Amino acid sequence: MAHDLCDDLELVAADGEYYYFDDDFGDGFPTASGGESGLQQHEQMDDTSASDYKEGKDIQGIPWERLNYSRDQYREMRLKEYKNYQNLTRSRSGLEQECKQVERKDTFYDFHSSTRSVKSTIVHFQLRNLLWAASKHDVYLVQNYSVMHWSPLFQRGREVLNVAGQLTPTEDVKGARPLSRVQISTMALKDNLMVAGGFQGELICKYVDKPGVAFCTNLTGNNYSITNAVDIFESPDGATRVMAANNDCVVRTFDTARYSLLTQFTFPWSVNNTSVSPNGKLMAVLGDSPDCLLADSQSGREIATLRGHLDYSFASAWHPDGRVLATGNQDATCRLWDVRNLSEPLAVLGGRIGAVRGLRFSPDGRFLAAAEAADFVHVYDAAAGYAGAEQEVDLFGEVAGAAFSPDGEALFVSVADRTYGGVLEFRRRRSYDYLDSFFF
């Protein structure tokens, strides 16, 4: 088990160590009667509210006044000593000049609260889509052998899926098979459908408002073919589909009526991430290559190759209008591509400490959240062409995921750290100057 930030701060500064999946955790998350987390049985002394923050408390509850370093000193140390993981040792010269110069001064989302009552865990250090929001009151995250639901409104956590024991699908369909002791490597959620991928090639589909697991199977039969990414999308005819990308170089698509395997496309390298355009026609395919592909989601035919990244890619997201694709890479950049002109990127956005491992557009398309492997989540103003000021969410620990609520009013960030990990909530800043006339 790696040291956590508490060890780093009190002893020595470690590089990129985070809350790994704990295989000694037993049979899932410990719960009390009624299904609530045992951590809710006492007062939440470590949680931080907006008022606490305004009075000087750290957003993660880190007691800097009692530690060996000030916050600024530890930030400087992390920036110098954190080692970004790279698969390819290509020269990065000129990359900084290619990146847009963006001022880190704006605030689009204000800090609202943080909790340590639920904490994400990471199975594979390169895979981080482990947090989703069904609403601003319903957040889902992976914690060891559990998927947890966190309610910011009621400040309660409960387990909605336990994968430590036997999983038996409730749907009697072709290809379904029981699973046990699954280590969840990735997940996705849309409406009430939650899809999870496993470290040994598993796929699990569950409706969060229904008991049991609707469908589960092993996609490859190969224990080394990790399910790297899952996506839930609508096909051009409006049907809901599930897409899974695996280390065996294959991308598979299933329907959600009978969980039939509809298509499977093979690519030249392990596929680390896929995302389907809002109209269901195009899919982005990223993997163990510096190049990213655009392909027809129905036939798998390659349409274009996106060149410019210097390492492997693990994140992508489509703007809601379907015209812009964002890709995140271990070269510590996010590239924006206009699908109407793919000859060069629309913009290149640089990170601060490491790989860009998570990308999400807000539902209205106004903002893009880019999560680095650790310490930073950047919020860019997409409406301003990504060239104006950005908001930089500055924290400590490996980032397990970042997600907007469906109404865009909340941004959630999950930090994987044994001591200072948890879920942070930010609320969209609104200007209500017109109300001043009622009070002044």
C-alpha positions in Angstrom: 0.0 0.0 0.0 1.3 3.4 -0.9 1.9 6.2 1.6 -0.9 8.7 1.7 -0.6 12.5 1.7 -0.5 12.5 5.5 2.7 10.5 5.4 4.0 12.7 2.7 3.4 15.9 4.6 4.6 14.7 8.0 7.6 12.7 6.8 8.9 13.1 3.2 7.3 14.3 0.0 6.4 11.2 -2.1 5.6 11.2 -5.8 2.2 10.4 -7.1 1.2 8.0 -4.3 -2.5 7.6 -3.8 -5.3 5.4 -2.4 -5.0 2.2 -4.3 -7.7 -0.4 -4.4 -7.5 -2.2 -1.1 -7.9 -6.0 -1.7 -7.8 -6.5 2.1 -11.0 -4.5 2.5 -13.1 -7.6 2.8 -16.6 -7.9 1.4 -17.2 -4.3 0.4 -18.0 -1.2 2.3 -18.9 -1.6 6.0 -22.5 -0.6 6.5 -24.7 -0.1 9.5 -28.4 -1.0 9.6 -30.4 0.8 7.0 -27.6 0.6 4.5 -25.9 3.9 5.5 -22.1 4.1 5.7 -20.7 3.3 9.2 -18.8 6.6 8.8 -22.1 8.5 9.1 -22.6 7.1 12.6 -20.6 9.9 14.2 -20.4 13.7 13.6 -18.6 14.6 10.4 -15.7 16.4 12.0 -13.5 16.3 8.8 -16.1 17.7 6.4 -15.6 21.2 5.2 -18.4 23.7 4.3 -18.3 26.9 2.3 -18.4 28.9 5.6 -15.5 26.8 7.0 -13.5 27.6 3.9 -14.3 31.4 4.2 -13.0 31.2 7.8 -9.7 29.8 6.6 -10.2 26.0 6.7 -8.5 24.0 3.9 -11.1 22.6 1.3 -9.8 19.1 2.1 -9.5 19.7 5.8 -5.7 19.4 5.7 -4.4 21.0 9.0 -1.5 23.0 7.5 -0.9 24.8 10.8 0.1 21.4 12.4 2.3 20.1 9.5 5.9 20.4 8.5 5.1 22.5 5.4 2.8 25.4 4.6 0.4 24.8 1.7 2.5 27.0 -0.6 5.7 25.1 0.3 4.1 21.8 -0.3 2.6 22.9 -3.6 6.1 24.1 -4.8 7.5 20.7 -3.7 4.9 18.7 -5.6 5.3 20.7 -8.8 9.1 20.0 -8.7 9.0 16.4 -7.6 5.8 14.8 -8.9 6.8 12.4 -11.8 4.4 12.3 -14.7 4.1 8.7 -16.0 5.1 8.4 -19.7 5.0 5.4 -22.0 6.9 7.1 -24.8 10.0 9.1 -24.3 9.5 11.5 -27.2 11.0 15.0 -27.0 8.5 17.6 -25.5 10.4 20.6 -26.9 8.1 23.1 -28.4 5.0 21.7 -26.7 4.8 24.5 -24.2 4.9 27.1 -27.0 2.1 25.2 -28.8 -0.2 25.5 -25.8 -2.6 28.4 -25.4 -1.6 30.9 -22.7 -4.6 31.1 -20.4 -4.8 33.2 -17.3 -5.7 31.2 -14.2 -7.7 33.8 -12.5 -11.4 33.2 -13.1 -14.0 31.5 -10.9 -16.9 29.8 -12.7 -17.7 27.4 -9.8 -17.4 28.3 -6.1 -16.4 25.8 -3.5 -19.5 24.5 -1.7 -18.4 21.5 0.5 -16.2 18.5 0.8 -16.6 15.2 2.6 -14.3 12.4 3.6 -17.3 10.0 4.3 -16.8 8.4 0.9 -13.5 8.0 -0.8 -12.7 6.8 -4.3 -10.2 4.1 -4.9 -8.2 3.5 -8.1 -7.6 0.0 -9.5 -5.3 1.1 -12.5 -3.4 4.3 -12.2 -4.1 5.3 -15.8 -7.9 4.8 -15.6 -9.9 7.5 -13.8 -13.5 7.6 -14.9 -14.7 6.6 -11.4 -17.1 9.4 -10.5 -20.5 10.4 -12.0 -23.4 12.6 -11.0 -27.0 11.7 -11.8 -28.1 15.0 -10.3 -26.6 17.6 -8.0 -28.0 15.5 -5.2 -26.9 12.1 -6.5 -23.2 11.2 -6.9 -21.8 7.8 -7.6 -18.2 6.7 -7.1 -16.1 3.5 -6.8 -14.8 2.6 -3.4 -13.0 -0.7 -3.2 -15.5 -3.5 -4.0 -18.4 -1.1 -3.9 -20.1 1.5 -5.9 -21.3 4.1 -3.5 -24.1 6.7 -3.7 -23.4 10.0 -2.0 -26.1 12.5 -1.3 -24.7 16.0 -0.8 -28.2 17.2 0.3 -28.5 14.7 3.1 -24.8 14.2 3.7 -25.3 10.4 3.5 -23.5 7.6 1.7 -24.9 4.2 0.9 -23.8 1.2 -1.1 -25.7 0.5 -4.4 -23.5 -2.3 -5.8 -21.2 -4.8 -4.0 -19.0 -6.8 -6.3 -16.9 -8.6 -3.7 -19.1 -11.7 -3.8 -21.1 -13.5 -6.4 -22.9 -11.4 -9.1 -25.7 -13.2 -11.0 -27.5 -11.4 -13.8 -31.3 -11.0 -13.4 -31.8 -11.0 -17.2 -31.7 -14.4 -18.8 -30.0 -13.5 -22.1 -27.3 -14.9 -24.3 -23.8 -14.2 -23.2 -24.6 -13.4 -19.6 -22.5 -15.2 -17.0 -22.0 -14.9 -13.2 -19.0 -12.9 -11.9 -17.3 -12.7 -8.5 -14.8 -10.4 -6.8 -14.6 -7.8 -9.5 -12.2 -4.9 -9.3 -13.9 -2.0 -11.0 -11.5 -0.2 -13.4 -14.0 2.2 -15.0 -17.6 3.2 -15.0 -20.3 5.4 -16.7 -23.8 6.5 -15.8 -26.6 7.9 -17.8 -30.1 8.4 -16.5 -30.6 5.3 -14.2 -28.3 3.0 -16.1 -24.8 2.4 -14.6 -22.2 0.4 -16.5 -18.9 -0.7 -14.9 -15.8 -2.4 -16.4 -13.5 -4.7 -14.5 -9.8 -5.3 -14.2 -10.0 -8.8 -15.8 -12.3 -7.9 -18.7 -15.7 -7.8 -16.9 -18.7 -5.8 -18.0 -21.6 -5.0 -15.5 -24.9 -3.2 -16.3 -27.2 -2.2 -13.5 -30.2 0.1 -13.1 -29.5 2.1 -9.9 -33.3 2.3 -9.1 -33.7 -1.5 -9.3 -32.2 -4.4 -7.2 -29.7 -6.8 -8.6 -27.5 -6.6 -11.7 -29.4 -6.7 -15.1 -26.4 -8.1 -17.1 -22.8 -9.1 -16.5 -20.2 -11.1 -18.4 -16.5 -11.4 -19.1 -15.8 -9.8 -22.5 -12.6 -11.6 -23.4 -12.0 -14.7 -21.3 -8.5 -13.2 -20.8 -7.7 -12.1 -17.3 -5.2 -9.6 -18.7 -7.6 -7.7 -21.0 -8.7 -4.9 -18.7 -11.9 -3.1 -19.6 -10.4 0.3 -19.9 -13.5 2.4 -20.7 -17.3 2.2 -21.0 -19.7 4.6 -22.7 -23.5 4.9 -22.8 -24.9 6.6 -25.9 -27.8 6.8 -28.2 -27.6 5.4 -31.7 -28.8 7.4 -34.6 -32.2 5.7 -34.3 -32.5 6.7 -30.6 -31.8 3.3 -29.0 -29.6 3.2 -25.9 -26.2 1.4 -26.5 -23.3 0.4 -24.3 -19.7 0.5 -25.6 -16.8 -1.2 -24.0 -13.1 -0.7 -24.9 -10.5 -3.3 -23.8 -6.9 -4.1 -23.7 -7.4 -6.8 -26.3 -7.7 -4.1 -29.0 -11.4 -4.7 -29.4 -14.3 -2.2 -29.1 -17.7 -3.9 -28.5 -21.2 -2.5 -28.6 -24.3 -3.9 -26.9 -27.9 -3.0 -27.0 -29.7 -2.5 -23.7 -32.9 -4.4 -24.5 -31.5 -7.9 -24.6 -27.8 -7.0 -24.1 -27.0 -8.5 -27.5 -23.5 -8.0 -28.9 -24.2 -5.8 -31.9 -20.7 -4.9 -33.2 -17.0 -5.6 -32.4 -14.2 -3.7 -34.1 -10.5 -4.5 -33.8 -7.9 -1.8 -33.8 -4.1 -1.9 -34.1 -3.4 -1.2 -30.4 -5.0 -1.6 -27.0 -8.0 0.8 -26.8 -7.9 3.0 -23.6 -10.9 5.2 -24.3 -13.8 5.7 -26.6 -16.6 8.2 -26.8 -19.5 8.5 -29.2 -20.7 11.8 -30.7 -24.0 13.2 -29.6 -25.7 12.2 -32.8 -24.4 8.6 -32.4 -22.6 8.5 -35.7 -18.9 9.1 -34.9 -16.7 7.5 -32.2 -13.4 8.7 -31.0 -10.9 5.8 -30.4 -7.8 6.4 -28.3 -5.2 4.0 -27.0 -1.6 2.9 -26.9 -0.6 5.2 -29.7 0.0 9.0 -29.9 -2.5 9.1 -32.7 -6.3 9.2 -32.1 -8.9 7.9 -34.6 -12.3 9.0 -35.7 -14.4 6.1 -36.9 -18.0 5.4 -38.0 -19.7 4.0 -34.9 -21.9 1.7 -36.9 -19.3 0.1 -39.3 -16.0 0.8 -37.5 -14.6 2.4 -40.7 -11.8 4.8 -39.9 -12.6 8.3 -41.1 -9.7 10.4 -39.9 -6.4 10.2 -37.8 -5.8 13.0 -35.3 -2.1 13.7 -35.0 -0.2 15.9 -32.6 -0.1 14.1 -29.2 3.2 12.7 -28.1 2.2 9.8 -25.8 -0.8 7.4 -25.1 -4.2 8.9 -24.7 -6.8 8.0 -22.0 -9.5 10.6 -22.1 -12.0 12.1 -24.6 -15.2 14.0 -24.6 -17.6 15.5 -27.1 -19.0 19.0 -27.0 -22.8 18.7 -26.8 -23.1 20.4 -30.3 -21.1 17.5 -31.8 -18.6 19.8 -33.5 -15.7 19.7 -31.1 -13.9 16.7 -29.7 -11.5 17.0 -26.7 -8.7 14.4 -26.2 -6.4 14.0 -23.1 -2.9 12.6 -23.2 0.0 11.6 -21.0 2.0 14.4 -22.7 0.1 16.6 -20.2 -2.1 18.3 -22.8 -5.7 18.4 -23.9 -6.3 19.0 -27.6 -9.5 20.3 -29.1 -10.5 19.2 -32.6 -13.1 20.8 -34.9 -14.5 17.8 -36.8 -15.2 20.1 -39.8 -11.5 20.8 -40.1 -9.2 18.2 -38.7 -5.9 19.4 -40.3 -4.8 20.9 -37.0 -6.2 21.2 -33.5 -8.5 24.0 -32.6 -6.5 24.6 -29.4 -3.9 22.9 -27.2 -4.3 23.3 -23.5 -1.4 22.5 -21.2 -1.6 20.9 -17.7 0.5 21.7 -14.6 1.7 18.5 -13.2 0.9 15.4 -15.3 -1.3 13.5 -17.7 -4.8 14.7 -18.6 -6.8 11.6 -17.5 -10.4 13.0 -17.4 -12.4 15.2 -19.6 -16.1 16.4 -19.3 -18.1 19.1 -21.0 -20.9 20.7 -19.0 -24.3 19.7 -20.4 -24.9 23.2 -21.8 -21.5 23.2 -23.5 -20.3 26.3 -21.7 -17.4 24.7 -19.8 -14.8 22.0 -20.2 -13.4 20.3 -17.1 -9.9 18.7 -17.6 -8.7 16.6 -14.7 -5.0 15.9 -14.4 -3.7 12.7 -12.8 -3.1 14.6 -9.6 -3.7 17.9 -7.8 -5.4 20.0 -10.6 -8.7 20.2 -12.4 -9.0 23.0 -15.0 -12.3 24.5 -16.0 -12.1 26.3 -19.4 -14.7 28.7 -20.9 -15.6 26.8 -24.1 -18.0 29.6 -25.1 -14.9 32.0 -25.2 -13.0 29.7 -27.4 -10.9 28.3 -24.5 -8.7 31.4 -24.9 -9.9 33.5 -22.0 -9.3 33.0 -18.3 -9.7 29.5 -16.7 -10.5 28.4 -13.3 -7.9 26.1 -11.7 -9.1 23.8 -8.9 -6.0 23.4 -6.8 -6.0 20.4 -4.4 -3.7 17.6 -3.3 -4.0 13.9 -4.2 -4.7 11.7 -7.2 -7.9 12.7 -9.0 -10.2 9.7 -9.5 -12.8 11.7 -11.5 -14.5 15.0 -12.2 -18.2 15.3 -13.2 -20.8 18.0 -13.8 -24.4 17.5 -12.7 -26.9 17.1 -15.6 -28.1 20.7 -15.0 -24.5 22.0 -15.0 -25.1 23.7 -11.6 -22.6 21.5 -9.7 -19.1 20.2 -10.4 -17.9 17.3 -8.3 -14.2 16.2 -7.9 -13.2 12.9 -6.3 -9.7 12.6 -4.7 -8.2 9.2 -3.9 -6.1 9.5 -0.8 -6.4 7.4 2.4 -6.3 10.4 4.7 -7.4 13.4 2.8 -9.4 11.9 0.0 -13.1 12.5 -0.5 -15.6 14.2 -2.7 -15.5 18.0 -3.3 -18.5 19.9 -4.6 -18.4 23.3 -6.4 -21.5 25.3 -7.3 -21.8 27.4 -10.5 -21.3 31.1 -9.8 -24.3 33.1 -10.9 -24.6 36.9 -11.1 -27.8 38.2 -9.5 -26.9 41.9 -9.6 -30.5 42.8 -10.5 -31.5 41.7 -7.0 -29.5 44.5 -5.5 -32.2 46.9 -6.3 -34.5 45.2 -3.7 -32.0 45.7 -0.9 -30.1 49.0 -1.7 
